[in-house]
Amino acid sequence: MDQFRTSQPGLESPASGVFALVPDDAQDLPVATRGINAAVSGYLRLTTVDGTVGTVFVAAGTVFPIRARRVWATGTDAAGLAGLY
């Protein structure tokens, strides 16, 4: 039972869903992320929800809090990625 199902989530709320994140140079993610988790540390080239393109480092086993709409294959070497939303 989800005792918070009637609550409106805020940006500080924990993620409520997860998906396997496959970097792609041509396609946006199915949903914008609230965070990204990596099994193997490395760099992510991404586009944020406001359209900014940049590269960030993510450490394995942590959730990097970022609102991303695309993770690029080119420039990404982190692996085992999961998108949280």
C-alpha positions in Angstrom: 0.0 0.0 0.0 1.3 3.4 -0.9 0.4 5.7 1.9 1.6 8.7 -0.1 -0.4 8.1 -3.3 -2.6 11.2 -2.7 0.4 13.5 -2.0 1.8 15.8 -4.7 5.6 15.0 -5.2 8.0 17.9 -5.1 11.5 18.1 -6.6 13.0 17.0 -3.3 10.8 13.9 -3.2 12.4 10.5 -4.0 12.0 8.9 -7.4 8.9 6.8 -8.0 10.1 5.0 -11.1 13.2 3.5 -12.7 14.1 2.4 -16.3 17.2 1.0 -18.0 18.9 4.0 -19.5 20.5 3.3 -22.9 22.5 6.2 -24.3 21.5 7.3 -27.8 22.7 10.2 -29.9 19.4 10.5 -31.8 16.6 9.8 -29.3 15.5 11.5 -26.1 14.8 9.4 -23.1 11.2 8.0 -22.6 10.8 10.3 -19.6 13.0 13.1 -18.1 15.1 11.9 -15.2 15.2 13.1 -11.6 18.5 11.3 -11.2 20.8 8.8 -12.9 22.5 5.8 -11.3 25.6 4.1 -12.8 27.0 0.6 -12.0 30.4 1.7 -13.5 31.8 5.2 -12.8 32.4 7.5 -15.8 31.3 10.4 -17.8 27.8 11.2 -19.2 27.2 13.5 -22.1 23.7 14.7 -21.7 21.0 17.2 -22.6 19.1 18.6 -19.6 15.4 19.4 -19.7 16.3 23.1 -20.4 18.3 22.1 -23.5 21.8 22.5 -22.1 24.3 20.0 -23.4 27.2 19.1 -21.1 29.4 16.4 -19.7 29.3 15.3 -16.0 31.0 12.6 -14.0 28.9 10.0 -12.1 30.3 7.7 -9.5 29.2 4.1 -9.3 26.5 3.3 -6.8 25.3 6.8 -6.2 22.3 8.7 -7.7 23.4 11.8 -9.5 20.5 14.3 -9.2 19.9 15.7 -12.7 16.9 16.4 -14.9 18.0 14.9 -18.2 16.1 14.4 -21.4 18.9 12.7 -23.4 22.0 10.8 -22.6 24.3 10.7 -25.6 26.2 7.6 -26.7 29.1 9.7 -27.9 30.9 11.1 -24.9 29.4 8.6 -22.4 31.6 6.0 -20.9 29.7 5.3 -17.6 27.9 2.0 -17.8 25.0 0.1 -16.2 22.9 3.2 -16.3 19.4 3.5 -14.7 17.2 6.6 -15.0 15.1 7.5 -12.0 12.0 9.6 -12.3 
